[in-house]
Amino acid sequence: MNLHATPARATCPRCLRPQATCLCALVRPTRHHTEVLVLQHPQEQRQAKNSVALLRLSLARCEVRVGARFAAADLQAWLQRPRQRTWLLYPDVHAAPAPPSAPAPAAWEVAADPAAGSPPRLVVLDATWRKSLRMLLENPALAALPRLALKAPAPTRYGRIRAARRADQVSTLEATVQALALLEGPAFDGEPLLQAFGDFVAEVAARQHEHREAGMALPR
Ligand SMILES: [Zn+2]
């Protein structure tokens, strides 16, 4: 018998994080009608500072799939739905140009579109900038989607816990909130969720500080 075996850490059944870092108290149910599909890179899944768990629990219509490469049939089923417009939240970049025939939606166009029988769908890549580009290049069905780009992303609240690789790179939660505001207009109020995210960032930073003081390895 190994007396030094580490017991499995208790996991919160709702947010799926260790009980010590459960974020359920921060969840802010947020009204929205766009369906959100997050494709999460596996490296992001276990990051203590990842913003997607808070996003998923705060949005009633938010689905998360984990992977870097997806089967074409799976992507087809998730992305191609009859009478539903789907947008990829991603800029038109030289390395992966947006499809030419798909103009970006004007503000509120999607919400106001009477022809749209079912709510629009927003696909979000949760990965570092480099890995998200790779996901796009390795999954042609994603690259073929019409793009929704944030014109002027607000400054990120990640602050001390995560250095942005680019000045315009914000957390997945913040980018999604900005995209929903663009798609749904004044009917969407993402501010309480952004504030909750700010609290989450502060908690993670405090834990990192404690661990550093104690000379322990940083929690993941
Ligand atoms: Zn929890």
Residues whose N, C-alpha, C, O or C-beta is under 5 A from the ligand:
A	BS01	ZN	C12 R14 C15 C22 L23 C24
